[in-house]
């Protein structure tokens, strides 16, 4: 089990500047703290909260909120593998196609995520990497050209997905990868922090200079300042029982005190995330700074990977259905690789039991099952056996997102 307390903090902030993309998000300011201070995300966030009536909205994840590198390396997908996973943004499942597996099946109870994955698949099947980034919103272009591109590629989408996107042309015009609620939340928080930090402190936490030790020292200084120590932290602690329903509007709140702890002890919970520097974190790097992290170039946004994905798109199947229900339709012993994301967090004890039973039935001997959790315990401890401790320690070095306290890899039977 990989936990936050035993993970070594590693940073990529020292990467050669040539490795960083000059490609920017659709924002009038795209470099350094200027991007962080872009307040347009606040207005988009407020509009989406009103229109979707949910923090995570209709489109929760436009891009992956986990490490592509970590998941790809631990799943170890090969040509004989049959993959079952949570669709979410679609990024991981699409990236796995580059390994030419026998089949990849994605389930997601949120139809917006299924539609987005279909849109990405259709775009990859037709567009170059450069045109894909323009269409999706990672590179500035004329909004109407995105609509024209959609009309060109949508013939490769299922009719229900095409119709759904026709009803969301505004999101397409503005670049759909800039419209996920997770992306907007990070933009809002980054803009607020940029407002209260000095330029020197801001660039330190961005990862433009300094070491992990410098950021940890500065974080401890900030937390001990009286406005945070005697006002903000007590406020978060007192308001946590109410705020948790805003930040975690799902079953996770009903069965665990963990959401309260996350909010009440925010600076400690996310210490690793803050200390490594924004630029070293693929998720924060894109949403807060407007740069594509080298990891995303390596595992997704490159010509070779796009061609491999394009060659294997016929092996991808996407269904709007919760993972537990979807697994029940999988044949006995069919799946050799399973990606759960943090789905176990959302399940009741009875549902967790059913999930373990279905995974035992639907997976082949030697199957790898990967999942993460906001809990400080392994929710699926009765499933198979964990990887050897030395392998888990080696995997610690690959996580650079630092959101989940637990990242777990289990296997069924002997490999």
GIPE-V703856 format. One record per residue. RES is the residue in three letters. PHI is phi in radians with two decimals (NA if undefined). D_CENTER is the distance of its C-alpha to the mean C-alpha in Angstrom with 2 decimals. Layout:
res: <RES;RES>
phi: <PHI;PHI>
d_center: <D_CENTER;D_CENTER>
This chain:
res: <UNK;UNK;UNK;UNK;UNK;UNK;UNK;UNK;UNK;UNK;UNK;UNK;UNK;UNK;UNK;UNK;UNK;UNK;UNK;UNK;UNK;UNK;UNK;UNK;UNK;UNK;UNK;UNK;UNK;UNK;UNK;UNK;UNK;UNK;UNK;UNK;UNK;UNK;UNK;UNK;UNK;UNK;UNK;UNK;UNK;UNK;UNK;UNK;UNK;UNK;UNK;UNK;UNK;UNK;UNK;UNK;UNK;UNK;UNK;UNK;UNK;UNK;UNK;UNK;UNK;UNK;UNK;UNK;UNK;UNK;UNK;UNK;UNK;UNK;UNK;UNK;UNK;UNK;UNK;UNK;UNK;UNK;UNK;UNK;UNK;UNK;UNK;UNK;UNK;UNK;UNK;UNK;UNK;UNK;UNK;UNK;UNK;UNK;UNK;UNK;UNK;UNK;UNK;UNK;UNK;UNK;UNK;UNK;UNK;UNK;UNK;UNK;UNK;UNK;UNK;UNK;UNK;UNK;UNK;UNK;UNK;UNK;UNK;UNK;UNK;UNK;UNK;UNK;UNK;UNK;UNK;UNK;UNK;UNK;UNK;UNK;UNK;UNK;UNK;UNK;UNK;UNK;UNK;UNK;UNK;UNK;UNK;UNK;UNK;UNK;UNK;UNK;UNK;UNK;UNK;UNK;UNK;UNK;UNK;UNK;UNK;UNK;UNK;UNK;UNK;UNK;UNK;UNK;UNK;UNK;UNK;UNK;UNK;UNK;UNK;UNK;UNK;UNK;UNK;UNK;UNK;UNK;UNK;UNK;UNK;UNK;UNK;UNK;UNK;UNK;UNK;UNK;UNK;UNK;UNK;UNK;UNK;UNK;UNK;UNK;UNK;UNK;UNK;UNK;UNK;UNK;UNK;UNK;UNK;UNK;UNK;UNK;UNK;UNK;UNK;UNK;UNK;UNK;UNK;UNK;UNK;UNK;UNK;UNK;UNK;UNK;UNK;UNK;UNK;UNK;UNK;UNK;UNK;UNK;UNK;UNK;UNK;UNK;UNK;UNK;UNK;UNK;UNK;UNK;UNK;UNK;UNK;UNK;UNK;UNK;UNK;UNK;UNK;UNK;UNK;UNK;UNK;UNK;UNK;UNK;UNK;UNK;UNK;UNK;UNK;UNK;UNK;UNK;UNK;UNK;UNK;UNK;UNK;UNK;UNK;UNK;UNK;UNK;UNK;UNK;UNK;UNK;UNK;UNK;UNK;UNK;UNK;UNK;UNK;UNK;UNK;UNK;UNK;UNK;UNK;UNK;UNK;UNK;UNK;UNK;UNK;UNK;UNK;UNK;UNK;UNK;UNK;UNK;UNK;UNK;UNK;UNK;UNK;UNK;UNK;UNK;UNK;UNK;UNK;UNK;UNK;UNK;UNK;UNK;UNK;UNK;UNK;UNK;UNK;UNK;UNK;UNK;UNK;UNK;UNK;UNK;UNK;UNK;UNK;UNK;UNK;UNK;UNK;UNK;UNK;UNK;UNK;UNK;UNK;UNK;UNK;UNK;UNK;UNK;UNK;UNK;UNK;UNK;UNK;UNK;UNK;UNK;UNK;UNK;UNK;UNK;UNK;UNK;UNK;UNK;UNK;UNK;UNK;UNK;UNK;UNK;UNK;UNK;UNK;UNK;UNK;UNK;UNK;UNK;UNK;UNK;UNK;UNK;UNK;UNK;UNK;UNK;UNK;UNK;UNK;UNK;UNK;UNK;UNK;UNK;UNK;UNK;UNK;UNK;UNK;UNK;UNK;UNK;UNK;UNK;UNK;UNK;UNK;UNK;UNK>
phi: <NA;-1.66;-2.04;-1.07;-1.28;-1.95;-1.53;-1.43;-1.34;-2.11;-2.20;-1.99;-1.13;-1.56;-0.97;-0.99;-1.03;-1.17;-1.41;-1.51;-1.32;-1.52;-1.16;-2.14;-1.27;-1.30;-2.74;-1.14;-2.18;-2.21;-2.15;0.98;-1.15;-1.02;-1.15;-1.07;-1.53;-1.33;-1.61;-1.08;-1.08;-1.11;-1.21;-1.11;-1.07;-1.09;-1.10;-1.18;-1.08;-1.27;-1.29;-1.66;0.98;-2.86;-1.00;-1.55;1.02;-1.18;-1.97;-1.36;-2.20;-1.46;-2.36;-1.07;-1.90;-2.21;-1.42;-1.05;-1.04;-1.07;-1.15;-1.16;-1.24;-1.41;-1.27;0.89;-1.29;-2.14;-1.19;-1.64;-1.50;-2.10;-1.84;-2.14;-2.75;-1.36;-1.17;0.84;-1.29;1.53;-1.07;-1.17;-1.07;-1.16;-1.10;-1.15;-1.08;-1.13;-1.56;0.98;-1.20;-1.12;-2.82;-2.33;-2.08;-2.00;-2.09;-2.75;-1.27;-1.62;-1.09;-1.10;-1.24;-1.11;-1.09;-1.06;-1.10;-1.11;-1.10;-1.11;-1.10;-1.14;-1.18;-1.12;-1.14;-2.08;-1.70;-1.29;-1.02;-1.06;-1.21;-1.09;-1.11;-1.16;-1.09;-1.38;1.91;-1.49;-2.29;-1.12;-2.82;-1.15;-0.95;-1.19;-1.17;-1.19;-1.14;-1.09;-1.14;-1.05;-1.06;-1.30;-1.60;-1.18;-1.13;-1.59;-1.73;-1.02;-1.04;-1.16;-1.24;-1.09;-1.13;-1.06;-1.25;-1.09;-1.45;-2.23;-1.07;-1.09;-1.14;-1.13;-1.05;-1.52;1.58;-1.15;-1.25;-1.67;-1.95;-1.17;-1.12;-1.06;-1.06;-1.19;-1.08;-1.10;-1.05;-1.11;-1.09;-1.13;-1.12;-1.17;-1.15;-1.11;-1.21;-1.80;-1.71;-1.26;-1.02;-1.13;-1.16;-1.07;-1.17;-1.13;-1.26;-1.18;1.63;-1.24;-2.72;1.49;-2.00;-1.02;-1.14;-1.08;-1.22;-1.11;-1.08;-1.16;-1.09;-1.12;-1.10;-1.12;-1.12;-1.51;-1.21;-1.05;-1.07;-1.48;-1.20;-1.86;-2.18;-1.17;-1.13;-1.08;-1.13;-1.09;-1.13;-1.23;-1.56;-0.92;-1.04;-1.55;-1.13;-1.08;-1.29;-1.41;-1.51;-2.29;-1.42;-2.70;-1.02;-0.85;-1.24;-1.39;-2.02;-2.61;-1.56;-1.01;-1.01;-1.06;-1.13;-1.05;-1.28;-1.15;-2.11;-0.94;-1.19;-1.40;-1.01;-1.88;-1.04;-1.05;-1.10;-1.31;-1.32;-1.26;1.61;-1.01;-1.17;-1.47;-1.80;-0.99;-1.27;-1.18;-0.99;-1.27;-1.38;-1.63;-1.84;1.55;-1.94;-1.54;-1.16;-0.92;-1.06;-1.25;-1.11;-1.18;-1.77;-2.51;-1.56;-2.56;-1.06;-1.11;-1.11;-1.05;-1.15;-1.12;-1.08;-1.00;-1.19;-2.03;-1.07;-1.16;-1.57;-1.72;-2.25;-2.21;-2.30;-1.53;-2.88;-1.18;-1.04;-1.09;-1.14;-1.11;-1.06;-1.14;-1.65;-1.45;-1.13;-0.98;1.16;-1.38;-1.38;-1.88;-2.43;-2.31;-2.05;-1.79;0.90;-1.92;-0.91;-0.96;-1.07;-1.57;-1.78;-1.31;-1.03;-1.13;-1.17;-1.08;-1.08;-1.10;-1.08;-1.06;-1.09;-1.18;-1.17;-1.07;-1.34;-1.50;-1.74;-1.49;-0.98;1.51;-1.08;-1.77;-2.20;-2.06;-2.71;-2.33;-2.74;-1.49;-1.33;-1.75;-2.52;-1.46;-1.27;-2.00;-1.16;-1.54;-1.64;0.95;-2.41;-1.29;-1.11;-0.98;-0.99;-1.19;-1.22;-1.11;-1.11;-1.12;-1.28;-0.98;-1.24;-1.63;-1.45;-2.20;-1.82;1.01;-1.76;-1.72;-1.16;-2.19;-2.19;-2.18;-2.19;-2.11;-2.28;-1.73;1.22;-1.48;-1.32>
d_center: <19.92;17.76;17.99;17.32;21.08;21.81;19.13;20.57;19.02;18.83;18.42;18.26;19.74;22.96;21.90;24.64;24.30;24.96;21.64;19.84;19.53;21.87;19.78;18.74;16.93;19.42;20.96;24.57;23.70;21.36;22.32;22.05;22.63;23.73;20.26;19.28;22.40;21.62;22.13;21.54;18.13;20.20;22.30;19.55;17.88;21.35;22.14;19.10;19.81;23.35;22.83;20.12;21.51;18.24;15.71;12.81;15.25;15.76;12.63;9.83;6.81;8.52;6.01;3.03;1.20;3.77;7.04;8.49;11.77;11.71;10.92;13.35;15.89;16.06;16.26;19.01;19.36;22.85;25.13;26.45;23.20;22.26;18.58;17.38;13.78;11.54;11.03;8.10;7.45;9.88;8.78;9.19;12.26;13.73;13.44;15.15;17.95;19.00;20.42;22.67;22.15;24.67;22.30;18.70;18.36;15.36;15.81;14.27;16.49;15.14;17.17;15.33;12.33;15.10;16.87;14.07;13.68;17.49;17.61;15.52;17.73;20.82;20.02;19.53;22.73;24.72;23.38;23.40;20.40;22.04;22.71;19.27;17.82;20.62;20.16;16.46;17.11;16.23;20.00;22.64;24.97;27.26;25.54;28.19;27.46;24.01;25.91;28.35;25.71;24.27;27.83;28.16;25.16;25.02;27.94;25.62;23.54;24.73;26.96;24.98;21.81;24.06;25.79;22.69;21.63;25.26;24.95;22.05;23.69;23.12;19.34;20.13;22.68;20.42;17.67;15.20;12.11;13.49;13.80;10.57;11.30;8.34;9.54;13.03;12.82;11.92;14.73;17.06;16.70;17.09;20.11;21.65;21.45;22.81;25.66;26.89;26.44;29.00;28.27;28.74;26.38;23.68;23.90;23.94;20.58;19.20;20.31;23.10;25.61;26.30;25.10;22.94;26.25;26.98;23.75;24.35;27.93;27.08;24.56;27.35;29.77;27.69;27.13;30.88;31.95;33.79;31.69;28.62;30.58;33.09;31.41;27.60;26.97;29.75;28.50;24.96;26.63;29.02;26.59;23.82;25.26;25.04;21.89;19.86;20.52;19.10;15.81;15.52;17.48;17.52;19.54;17.82;20.15;23.18;23.24;22.12;23.05;19.78;18.44;21.77;21.52;18.12;19.62;23.09;22.18;19.24;20.43;20.97;17.84;15.65;18.41;16.70;13.87;16.74;19.11;17.31;17.34;14.89;15.66;14.82;11.15;9.22;6.85;10.12;12.26;11.25;11.23;14.10;16.17;15.72;15.60;13.75;13.27;15.61;13.09;11.77;15.50;16.36;14.14;13.81;15.78;19.25;22.34;22.74;19.32;19.73;23.19;22.22;19.61;22.34;24.85;22.94;21.57;24.42;22.91;19.84;20.30;18.14;19.35;18.71;19.40;17.97;17.29;20.45;22.64;21.33;22.10;25.60;26.25;25.40;28.64;29.67;28.44;26.57;23.01;22.78;19.02;16.72;12.96;12.52;9.06;10.54;12.93;15.88;15.26;16.26;19.39;22.96;25.08;26.73;23.56;22.33;25.75;25.52;22.15;23.75;26.80;25.07;23.09;26.42;28.10;25.68;24.80;27.19;28.73;26.61;23.32;20.17;17.79;14.46;12.71;11.50;12.95;13.66;17.25;19.48;20.81;20.14;20.24;21.09;23.71;26.25;24.32;25.74;25.76;23.35;23.33;26.10;25.57;26.07;23.30;20.85;22.07;21.51;17.84;17.53;17.94;14.89;12.22;11.64;8.69;11.02;9.41;10.85;14.61;14.92;13.59;16.20;17.71;20.73;23.26;25.91;29.35;30.32;28.45>
